[in-house]
Amino acid sequence: MIFNALTAMAVFLAVLAFFSLYKAYDGPTAADRVVAINVISTKVAILIAILAVTTNQEAFVDVALIYAMMGFVATVCVSKYIEKGKLF
């Protein structure tokens, strides 16, 4: 029962990630593209966490956390670059 629910949730999140991918490709502004890429990285981190629960692999939780942190740092760096034109 839980496995079926988690599988359905994973498929739903994957479909939503493809909608975000379209927005990242077609976004009218650079800020829209950055937000769409951030949404995709968050959804991938959640999918990794769902995979950790379904396979009982605790190491995947660490991978999901690191992936989420890398996505956050990348979003902050790209946002700063868009705003000021230089990173440092």
C-alpha positions, -999 to 999 in steps of 0.1 A, spaced: 0 0 0 27 25 10 49 14 -18 22 21 -44 15 55 -29 52 64 -29 55 52 -65 25 73 -76 40 103 -58 74 98 -75 57 96 -109 37 127 -102 68 146 -91 87 135 -122 59 148 -145 59 181 -126 97 183 -131 92 181 -168 68 210 -167 95 229 -148 120 219 -174 98 234 -201 96 267 -180 134 267 -177 137 264 -215 109 289 -224 110 313 -194 107 349 -205 133 361 -181 164 348 -165 149 349 -131 121 326 -142 147 302 -155 166 302 -122 134 295 -102 125 267 -126 159 251 -122 157 254 -84 123 237 -85 137 209 -105 166 204 -81 142 203 -52 120 178 -69 150 156 -76 161 157 -40 126 147 -29 127 118 -55 160 106 -40 145 107 -5 115 87 -18 139 62 -33 157 60 1 124 51 18 113 25 -8 147 7 -9 155 11 28 189 26 19 198 52 46 227 65 26 204 80 -1 190 104 25 225 119 28 227 121 -9 194 139 -11 205 164 16 238 171 -2 220 175 -35 195 199 -20 223 220 -5 242 221 -38 210 232 -56 205 260 -30 241 273 -33 239 272 -71 207 291 -71 221 318 -48 252 321 -69 233 324 -102 209 349 -87 237 370 -75 254 368 -109 221 379 -126 217 408 -102 252 422 -102 269 407 -132 298 393 -112 302 366 -86 329 381 -63 
